[in-house]
Amino acid sequence: MNYPRYLRRKPAATYLNDTWGVPTAASTLAKLAVLGGGPIFHSAGRIPLYEIKELDLYAEAKLGKPRRSTSDIADEPAASAGSDLNQGADLDVETAE
């Protein structure tokens, strides 16, 4: 498919879905434009415009590294289960009697 240099939100979301398989809605791009964490965009007045190369960089960053199994360790550090459960266990707590 031949895309123009800049895409508005809905075509940008379609591009991410069709080209990269990254499920993205136009509303998600709108939210990320406010909160941060989305692809870099330009503005033409109040209209957000996304460059193809920026969408490609965003999609590549969203995709994890290839794995052979779901049990392969991901690069992200996992929170240790129950690490907060014993927090404060050494504190002396007076009970009202």
N, CA, C and O atoms as a printed pandas DataFrame, in Angstrom:
     atom_number atom_name residue_name chain_id  residue_number  x_coord  y_coord  z_coord
0              1         N          MET        A               1    0.842   -1.165    0.000
1              2        CA          MET        A               1    0.000    0.000    0.000
2              3         C          MET        A               1    0.891    1.233    0.000
3              4         O          MET        A               1    1.917    1.249    0.681
4              5         N          ASN        A               2    0.529    2.241   -0.732
5              6        CA          ASN        A               2    1.310    3.453   -0.848
6              7         C          ASN        A               2    0.738    4.523    0.082
7              8         O          ASN        A               2   -0.388    4.979   -0.114
8              9         N          TYR        A               3    1.522    4.926    1.104
9             10        CA          TYR        A               3    1.067    5.908    2.074
10            11         C          TYR        A               3    1.740    7.252    1.821
11            12         O          TYR        A               3    2.879    7.289    1.355
12            13         N          PRO        A               4    1.061    8.353    2.118
13            14        CA          PRO        A               4    1.706    9.665    2.007
14            15         C          PRO        A               4    2.749    9.835    3.106
15            16         O          PRO        A               4    2.850    9.003    4.007
16            17         N          ARG        A               5    3.523   10.914    3.029
17            18        CA          ARG        A               5    4.603   11.128    3.999
18            19         C          ARG        A               5    4.075   11.314    5.417
19            20         O          ARG        A               5    4.655   10.784    6.364
20            21         N          TYR        A               6    2.990   12.054    5.574
21            22        CA          TYR        A               6    2.386   12.277    6.888
22            23         C          TYR        A               6    1.009   11.650    6.938
23            24         O          TYR        A               6    0.253   11.705    5.968
24            25         N          LEU        A               7    0.689   11.054    8.074
25            26        CA          LEU        A               7   -0.615   10.428    8.257
26            27         C          LEU        A               7   -1.330   11.070    9.435
27            28         O          LEU        A               7   -0.702   11.426   10.433
28            29         N          ARG        A               8   -2.632   11.216    9.318
29            30        CA          ARG        A               8   -3.429   11.642   10.453
30            31         C          ARG        A               8   -3.612   10.439   11.372
31            32         O          ARG        A               8   -3.135    9.345   11.069
32            33         N          ARG        A               9   -4.303   10.641   12.494
33            34        CA          ARG        A               9   -4.362    9.587   13.522
34            35         C          ARG        A               9   -4.961    8.273   13.037
35            36         O          ARG        A               9   -4.366    7.214   13.236
36            37         N          LYS        A              10   -6.115    8.325   12.411
37            38        CA          LYS        A              10   -6.766    7.074   12.015
38            39         C          LYS        A              10   -5.921    6.302   10.995
39            40         O          LYS        A              10   -5.705    5.104   11.178
40            41         N          PRO        A              11   -5.438    6.951    9.926
41            42        CA          PRO        A              11   -4.546    6.211    9.010
42            43         C          PRO        A              11   -3.248    5.750    9.669
43            44         O          PRO        A              11   -2.702    4.711    9.297
44            45         N          ALA        A              12   -2.744    6.517   10.650
45            46        CA          ALA        A              12   -1.528    6.103   11.360
46            47         C          ALA        A              12   -1.793    4.822   12.149
47            48         O          ALA        A              12   -0.964    3.912   12.155
48            49         N          ALA        A              13   -2.946    4.750   12.812
49            50        CA          ALA        A              13   -3.310    3.537   13.544
50            51         C          ALA        A              13   -3.474    2.358   12.591
51            52         O          ALA        A              13   -3.037    1.247   12.891
52            53         N          THR        A              14   -4.095    2.598   11.457
53            54        CA          THR        A              14   -4.253    1.544   10.446
54            55         C          THR        A              14   -2.893    1.074    9.946
55            56         O          THR        A              14   -2.675   -0.123    9.760
56            57         N          TYR        A              15   -1.983    2.013    9.729
57            58        CA          TYR        A              15   -0.637    1.668    9.274
58            59         C          TYR        A              15    0.065    0.760   10.299
59            60         O          TYR        A              15    0.671   -0.243    9.925
60            61         N          LEU        A              16   -0.018    1.113   11.582
61            62        CA          LEU        A              16    0.615    0.286   12.616
62            63         C          LEU        A              16    0.006   -1.112   12.665
63            64         O          LEU        A              16    0.715   -2.101   12.850
64            65         N          ASN        A              17   -1.310   -1.185   12.497
65            66        CA          ASN        A              17   -1.986   -2.490   12.490
66            67         C          ASN        A              17   -1.611   -3.310   11.266
67            68         O          ASN        A              17   -1.229   -4.474   11.383
68            69         N          ASP        A              18   -1.722   -2.700   10.089
69            70        CA          ASP        A              18   -1.534   -3.432    8.835
70            71         C          ASP        A              18   -0.074   -3.760    8.543
71            72         O          ASP        A              18    0.233   -4.853    8.068
72            73         N          THR        A              19    0.819   -2.829    8.821
73            74        CA          THR        A              19    2.220   -3.009    8.462
74            75         C          THR        A              19    2.990   -3.801    9.505
75            76         O          THR        A              19    3.809   -4.653    9.160
76            77         N          TRP        A              20    2.729   -3.521   10.795
77            78        CA          TRP        A              20    3.515   -4.112   11.865
78            79         C          TRP        A              20    2.751   -5.132   12.689
79            80         O          TRP        A              20    3.356   -5.899   13.438
80            81         N          GLY        A              21    1.434   -5.154   12.562
81            82        CA          GLY        A              21    0.645   -6.056   13.393
82            83         C          GLY        A              21    0.554   -5.584   14.832
83            84         O          GLY        A              21    0.229   -6.368   15.724
84            85         N          VAL        A              22    0.838   -4.305   15.067
85            86        CA          VAL        A              22    0.758   -3.731   16.410
86            87         C          VAL        A              22   -0.652   -3.161   16.574
87            88         O          VAL        A              22   -0.978   -2.140   15.969
88            89         N          PRO        A              23   -1.490   -3.811   17.387
89            90        CA          PRO        A              23   -2.867   -3.341   17.529
90            91         C          PRO        A              23   -2.900   -1.958   18.176
91            92         O          PRO        A              23   -2.506   -1.784   19.330
92            93         N          THR        A              24   -3.371   -0.994   17.419
93            94        CA          THR        A              24   -3.406    0.393   17.880
94            95         C          THR        A              24   -4.671    1.047   17.358
95            96         O          THR        A              24   -5.003    0.917   16.180
96            97         N          ALA        A              25   -5.370    1.743   18.223
97            98        CA          ALA        A              25   -6.555    2.498   17.825
98            99         C          ALA        A              25   -6.176    3.977   17.733
99           100         O          ALA        A              25   -5.225    4.425   18.375
100          101         N          ALA        A              26   -6.918    4.717   16.941
101          102        CA          ALA        A              26   -6.687    6.155   16.835
102          103         C          ALA        A              26   -6.852    6.814   18.201
103          104         O          ALA        A              26   -6.137    7.762   18.525
104          105         N          SER        A              27   -7.791    6.316   19.001
105          106        CA          SER        A              27   -7.998    6.877   20.340
106          107         C          SER        A              27   -6.790    6.624   21.244
107          108         O          SER        A              27   -6.499    7.430   22.129
108          109         N          THR        A              28   -6.092    5.519   21.029
109          110        CA          THR        A              28   -4.876    5.244   21.796
110          111         C          THR        A              28   -3.788    6.233   21.420
111          112         O          THR        A              28   -3.079    6.734   22.293
112          113         N          LEU        A              29   -3.647    6.519   20.143
113          114        CA          LEU        A              29   -2.664    7.517   19.713
114          115         C          LEU        A              29   -2.999    8.884   20.296
115          116         O          LEU        A              29   -2.097    9.631   20.675
116          117         N          ALA        A              30   -4.295    9.223   20.373
117          118        CA          ALA        A              30   -4.711   10.501   20.955
118          119         C          ALA        A              30   -4.346   10.553   22.431
119          120         O          ALA        A              30   -3.840   11.567   22.912
120          121         N          LYS        A              31   -4.596    9.473   23.147
121          122        CA          LYS        A              31   -4.266    9.421   24.576
122          123         C          LYS        A              31   -2.761    9.539   24.783
123          124         O          LYS        A              31   -2.308   10.269   25.664
124          125         N          LEU        A              32   -1.986    8.819   23.970
125          126        CA          LEU        A              32   -0.536    8.851   24.110
126          127         C          LEU        A              32    0.044   10.212   23.739
127          128         O          LEU        A              32    1.100   10.593   24.246
128          129         N          ALA        A              33   -0.633   10.946   22.862
129          130        CA          ALA        A              33   -0.181   12.294   22.513
130          131         C          ALA        A              33   -0.305   13.223   23.716
131          132         O          ALA        A              33    0.454   14.185   23.834
132          133         N          VAL        A              34   -1.245   12.947   24.602
133          134        CA          VAL        A              34   -1.431   13.755   25.809
134          135         C          VAL        A              34   -0.514   13.275   26.931
135          136         O          VAL        A              34    0.160   14.076   27.578
136          137         N          LEU        A              35   -0.494   11.967   27.155
137          138        CA          LEU        A              35    0.250   11.404   28.287
138          139         C          LEU        A              35    1.729   11.169   27.993
139          140         O          LEU        A              35    2.552   11.146   28.908
140          141         N          GLY        A              36    2.063   10.996   26.727
141          142        CA          GLY        A              36    3.424   10.654   26.338
142          143         C          GLY        A              36    3.553    9.153   26.135
143          144         O          GLY        A              36    2.688    8.383   26.552
144          145         N          GLY        A              37    4.626    8.750   25.498
145          146        CA          GLY        A              37    4.870    7.335   25.276
146          147         C          GLY        A              37    4.462    6.847   23.897
147          148         O          GLY        A              37    4.679    5.682   23.565
148          149         N          GLY        A              38    3.882    7.708   23.101
149          150        CA          GLY        A              38    3.467    7.327   21.754
150          151         C          GLY        A              38    4.501    7.747   20.732
151          152         O          GLY        A              38    5.574    8.235   21.085
152          153         N          PRO        A              39    4.173    7.554   19.464
153          154        CA          PRO        A              39    5.102    7.970   18.411
154          155         C          PRO        A              39    5.204    9.498   18.343
155          156         O          PRO        A              39    4.257   10.209   18.679
156          157         N          ILE        A              40    6.347    9.981   17.910
157          158        CA          ILE        A              40    6.557   11.417   17.727
158          159         C          ILE        A              40    5.630   11.887   16.608
159          160         O          ILE        A              40    5.461   11.203   15.599
160          161         N          PHE        A              41    5.037   13.055   16.799
161          162        CA          PHE        A              41    4.139   13.599   15.778
162          163         C          PHE        A              41    4.401   15.085   15.590
163          164         O          PHE        A              41    5.035   15.733   16.422
164          165         N          HIS        A              42    3.907   15.600   14.493
165          166        CA          HIS        A              42    3.966   17.023   14.174
166          167         C          HIS        A              42    2.547   17.560   14.237
167          168         O          HIS        A              42    1.585   16.793   14.227
168          169         N          SER        A              43    2.421   18.868   14.302
169          170        CA          SER        A              43    1.097   19.466   14.287
170          171         C          SER        A              43    0.981   20.433   13.128
171          172         O          SER        A              43    1.880   21.237   12.880
172          173         N          ALA        A              44   -0.124   20.349   12.428
173          174        CA          ALA        A              44   -0.486   21.329   11.408
174          175         C          ALA        A              44   -1.706   22.038   11.978
175          176         O          ALA        A              44   -2.841   21.615   11.760
176          177         N          GLY        A              45   -1.464   23.112   12.704
177          178        CA          GLY        A              45   -2.544   23.734   13.456
178          179         C          GLY        A              45   -2.907   22.811   14.604
179          180         O          GLY        A              45   -2.064   22.504   15.447
180          181         N          ARG        A              46   -4.145   22.370   14.643
181          182        CA          ARG        A              46   -4.566   21.444   15.695
182          183         C          ARG        A              46   -4.585   19.990   15.224
183          184         O          ARG        A              46   -4.989   19.102   15.975
184          185         N          ILE        A              47   -4.155   19.744   14.001
185          186        CA          ILE        A              47   -4.173   18.410   13.406
186          187         C          ILE        A              47   -2.839   17.707   13.654
187          188         O          ILE        A              47   -1.798   18.190   13.208
188          189         N          PRO        A              48   -2.856   16.564   14.363
189          190        CA          PRO        A              48   -1.615   15.805   14.548
190          191         C          PRO        A              48   -1.283   15.011   13.290
191          192         O          PRO        A              48   -2.153   14.392   12.678
192          193         N          LEU        A              49   -0.014   15.042   12.923
193          194        CA          LEU        A              49    0.454   14.318   11.745
194          195         C          LEU        A              49    1.655   13.460   12.132
195          196         O          LEU        A              49    2.585   13.924   12.793
196          197         N          TYR        A              50    1.612   12.196   11.704
197          198        CA          TYR        A              50    2.653   11.224   12.036
198          199         C          TYR        A              50    3.450   10.885   10.786
199          200         O          TYR        A              50    2.876   10.606    9.733
200          201         N          GLU        A              51    4.786   10.907   10.904
201          202        CA          GLU        A              51    5.649   10.477    9.810
202          203         C          GLU        A              51    5.776    8.958    9.834
203          204         O          GLU        A              51    5.800    8.343   10.900
204          205         N          ILE        A              52    5.856    8.371    8.661
205          206        CA          ILE        A              52    5.994    6.914    8.540
206          207         C          ILE        A              52    7.216    6.429    9.316
207          208         O          ILE        A              52    7.136    5.432   10.034
208          209         N          LYS        A              53    8.346    7.123    9.180
209          210        CA          LYS        A              53    9.568    6.664    9.856
210          211         C          LYS        A              53    9.405    6.681   11.373
211          212         O          LYS        A              53    9.954    5.814   12.053
212          213         N          GLU        A              54    8.664    7.644   11.918
213          214        CA          GLU        A              54    8.425    7.696   13.363
214          215         C          GLU        A              54    7.485    6.572   13.802
215          216         O          GLU        A              54    7.656    6.002   14.879
216          217         N          LEU        A              55    6.501    6.258   12.974
217          218        CA          LEU        A              55    5.610    5.136   13.276
218          219         C          LEU        A              55    6.387    3.822   13.262
219          220         O          LEU        A              55    6.154    2.943   14.091
220          221         N          ASP        A              56    7.318    3.699   12.306
221          222        CA          ASP        A              56    8.150    2.493   12.242
222          223         C          ASP        A              56    9.027    2.356   13.487
223          224         O          ASP        A              56    9.156    1.261   14.036
224          225         N          LEU        A              57    9.623    3.449   13.930
225          226        CA          LEU        A              57   10.454    3.413   15.138
226          227         C          LEU        A              57    9.617    3.057   16.365
227          228         O          LEU        A              57   10.058    2.293   17.223
228          229         N          TYR        A              58    8.417    3.610   16.443
229          230        CA          TYR        A              58    7.520    3.310   17.558
230          231         C          TYR        A              58    7.149    1.824   17.574
231          232         O          TYR        A              58    7.174    1.183   18.624
232          233         N          ALA        A              59    6.804    1.284   16.400
233          234        CA          ALA        A              59    6.403   -0.121   16.315
234          235         C          ALA        A              59    7.572   -1.037   16.683
235          236         O          ALA        A              59    7.384   -2.025   17.393
236          237         N          GLU        A              60    8.758   -0.719   16.211
237          238        CA          GLU        A              60    9.929   -1.537   16.542
238          239         C          GLU        A              60   10.194   -1.526   18.040
239          240         O          GLU        A              60   10.574   -2.545   18.616
240          241         N          ALA        A              61    9.992   -0.372   18.671
241          242        CA          ALA        A              61   10.198   -0.278   20.124
242          243         C          ALA        A              61    9.130   -1.058   20.892
243          244         O          ALA        A              61    9.414   -1.605   21.958
244          245         N          LYS        A              62    7.909   -1.115   20.365
245          246        CA          LYS        A              62    6.820   -1.830   21.027
246          247         C          LYS        A              62    6.999   -3.347   20.961
247          248         O          LYS        A              62    6.588   -4.069   21.868
248          249         N          LEU        A              63    7.610   -3.814   19.890
249          250        CA          LEU        A              63    7.787   -5.246   19.717
250          251         C          LEU        A              63    8.907   -5.748   20.617
251          252         O          LEU        A              63    9.975   -5.139   20.686
252          253         N          GLY        A              64    8.670   -6.830   21.289
253          254        CA          GLY        A              64    9.698   -7.432   22.129
254          255         C          GLY        A              64   10.703   -8.196   21.292
255          256         O          GLY        A              64   10.539   -8.369   20.084
256          257         N          LYS        A              65   11.739   -8.643   21.960
257          258        CA          LYS        A              65   12.732   -9.459   21.264
258          259         C          LYS        A              65   12.133  -10.820   20.943
259          260         O          LYS        A              65   11.239  -11.284   21.650
260          261         N          PRO        A              66   12.613  -11.463   19.887
261          262        CA          PRO        A              66   12.081  -12.786   19.528
262          263         C          PRO        A              66   12.367  -13.808   20.628
263          264         O          PRO        A              66   13.421  -13.779   21.265
264          265         N          ARG        A              67   11.432  -14.689   20.832
265          266        CA          ARG        A              67   11.576  -15.768   21.819
266          267         C          ARG        A              67   11.165  -17.075   21.177
267          268         O          ARG        A              67   10.377  -17.098   20.231
268          269         N          ARG        A              68   11.692  -18.134   21.687
269          270        CA          ARG        A              68   11.312  -19.468   21.222
270          271         C          ARG        A              68   10.194  -20.055   22.068
271          272         O          ARG        A              68    9.530  -21.006   21.656
272          273         N          SER        A              69    9.988  -19.489   23.248
273          274        CA          SER        A              69    9.007  -20.033   24.163
274          275         C          SER        A              69    8.485  -18.916   25.063
275          276         O          SER        A              69    9.169  -17.916   25.281
276          277         N          THR        A              70    7.274  -19.090   25.582
277          278        CA          THR        A              70    6.754  -18.119   26.533
278          279         C          THR        A              70    7.509  -18.171   27.845
279          280         O          THR        A              70    7.420  -17.240   28.646
280          281         N          SER        A              71    8.252  -19.243   28.082
281          282        CA          SER        A              71    9.029  -19.346   29.313
282          283         C          SER        A              71   10.399  -18.688   29.199
283          284         O          SER        A              71   11.121  -18.595   30.192
284          285         N          ASP        A              72   10.772  -18.228   27.995
285          286        CA          ASP        A              72   12.026  -17.493   27.856
286          287         C          ASP        A              72   11.942  -16.229   28.695
287          288         O          ASP        A              72   10.889  -15.598   28.790
288          289         N          ILE        A              73   13.049  -15.874   29.294
289          290        CA          ILE        A              73   13.078  -14.700   30.156
290          291         C          ILE        A              73   13.054  -13.447   29.290
291          292         O          ILE        A              73   13.843  -13.300   28.356
292          293         N          ALA        A              74   12.132  -12.550   29.621
293          294        CA          ALA        A              74   12.049  -11.270   28.920
294          295         C          ALA        A              74   13.134  -10.352   29.456
295          296         O          ALA        A              74   13.662  -10.579   30.544
296          297         N          ASP        A              75   13.469   -9.318   28.696
297          298        CA          ASP        A              75   14.504   -8.374   29.110
298          299         C          ASP        A              75   14.060   -7.505   30.280
299          300         O          ASP        A              75   14.894   -7.017   31.042
300          301         N          GLU        A              76   12.756   -7.310   30.428
301          302        CA          GLU        A              76   12.263   -6.464   31.506
302          303         C          GLU        A              76   12.415   -7.199   32.834
303          304         O          GLU        A              76   12.086   -8.381   32.932
304          305         N          PRO        A              77   12.905   -6.511   33.842
305          306        CA          PRO        A              77   13.020   -7.171   35.148
306          307         C          PRO        A              77   11.632   -7.413   35.721
307          308         O          PRO        A              77   10.788   -6.518   35.746
308          309         N          ALA        A              78   11.418   -8.619   36.171
309          310        CA          ALA        A              78   10.119   -8.965   36.750
310          311         C          ALA        A              78   10.131   -8.623   38.224
311          312         O          ALA        A              78   11.144   -8.782   38.905
312          313         N          ALA        A              79    8.996   -8.152   38.709
313          314        CA          ALA        A              79    8.882   -7.862   40.139
314          315         C          ALA        A              79    8.836   -9.188   40.876
315          316         O          ALA        A              79    8.097  -10.094   40.490
316          317         N          SER        A              80    9.616   -9.302   41.922
317          318        CA          SER        A              80    9.617  -10.560   42.663
318          319         C          SER        A              80    8.312  -10.684   43.438
319          320         O          SER        A              80    7.875   -9.749   44.108
320          321         N          ALA        A              81    7.717  -11.827   43.332
321          322        CA          ALA        A              81    6.420  -12.062   43.963
322          323         C          ALA        A              81    6.558  -12.009   45.466
323          324         O          ALA        A              81    7.431  -12.655   46.047
324          325         N          GLY        A              82    5.695  -11.239   46.088
325          326        CA          GLY        A              82    5.666  -11.174   47.534
326          327         C          GLY        A              82    6.780  -10.351   48.148
327          328         O          GLY        A              82    6.985  -10.422   49.359
328          329         N          SER        A              83    7.507   -9.572   47.361
329          330        CA          SER        A              83    8.612   -8.813   47.921
330          331         C          SER        A              83    8.132   -7.745   48.892
331          332         O          SER        A              83    8.878   -7.361   49.793
332          333         N          ASP        A              84    6.913   -7.259   48.733
333          334        CA          ASP        A              84    6.393   -6.235   49.627
334          335         C          ASP        A              84    5.654   -6.834   50.817
335          336         O          ASP        A              84    5.271   -6.100   51.728
336          337         N          LEU        A              85    5.448   -8.130   50.831
337          338        CA          LEU        A              85    4.656   -8.736   51.889
338          339         C          LEU        A              85    5.328   -8.653   53.250
339          340         O          LEU        A              85    4.656   -8.453   54.262
340          341         N          ASN        A              86    6.629   -8.801   53.282
341          342        CA          ASN        A              86    7.338   -8.801   54.557
342          343         C          ASN        A              86    7.901   -7.439   54.907
343          344         O          ASN        A              86    8.610   -7.302   55.905
344          345         N          GLN        A              87    7.607   -6.453   54.124
345          346        CA          GLN        A              87    8.116   -5.127   54.384
346          347         C          GLN        A              87    7.556   -4.629   55.710
347          348         O          GLN        A              87    6.344   -4.661   55.923
348          349         N          GLY        A              88    8.407   -4.181   56.577
349          350        CA          GLY        A              88    7.974   -3.679   57.866
350          351         C          GLY        A              88    7.751   -4.772   58.890
351          352         O          GLY        A              88    7.225   -4.489   59.967
352          353         N          ALA        A              89    8.126   -6.000   58.605
353          354        CA          ALA        A              89    7.913   -7.097   59.540
354          355         C          ALA        A              89    8.786   -6.954   60.775
355          356         O          ALA        A              89    8.448   -7.494   61.828
356          357         N          ASP        A              90    9.912   -6.233   60.668
357          358        CA          ASP        A              90   10.814   -6.081   61.793
358          359         C          ASP        A              90   10.428   -4.929   62.713
359          360         O          ASP        A              90   11.078   -4.725   63.738
360          361         N          LEU        A              91    9.400   -4.183   62.378
361          362        CA          LEU        A              91    9.003   -3.041   63.182
362          363         C          LEU        A              91    8.340   -3.508   64.460
363          364         O          LEU        A              91    7.577   -4.474   64.460
364          365         N          ASP        A              92    8.633   -2.821   65.543
365          366        CA          ASP        A              92    7.965   -3.102   66.807
366          367         C          ASP        A              92    6.612   -2.393   66.804
367          368         O          ASP        A              92    6.545   -1.172   66.663
368          369         N          VAL        A              93    5.577   -3.134   66.953
369          370        CA          VAL        A              93    4.239   -2.570   66.954
370          371         C          VAL        A              93    3.624   -2.809   68.318
371          372         O          VAL        A              93    3.512   -3.944   68.781
372          373         N          GLU        A              94    3.230   -1.717   68.949
373          374        CA          GLU        A              94    2.583   -1.844   70.256
374          375         C          GLU        A              94    1.108   -2.055   70.035
375          376         O          GLU        A              94    0.482   -1.383   69.216
376          377         N          THR        A              95    0.568   -2.987   70.768
377          378        CA          THR        A              95   -0.864   -3.243   70.639
378          379         C          THR        A              95   -1.575   -2.678   71.846
379          380         O          THR        A              95   -1.066   -2.739   72.965
380          381         N          ALA        A              96   -2.732   -2.136   71.620
381          382        CA          ALA        A              96   -3.534   -1.601   72.725
382          383         C          ALA        A              96   -4.197   -2.766   73.454
383          384         O          ALA        A              96   -4.840   -3.620   72.843
384          385         N          GLU        A              97   -4.022   -2.778   74.779
385          386        CA          GLU        A              97   -4.620   -3.867   75.554
386          387         C          GLU        A              97   -5.644   -3.349   76.500
387          388         O          GLU        A              97   -6.254   -4.124   77.236
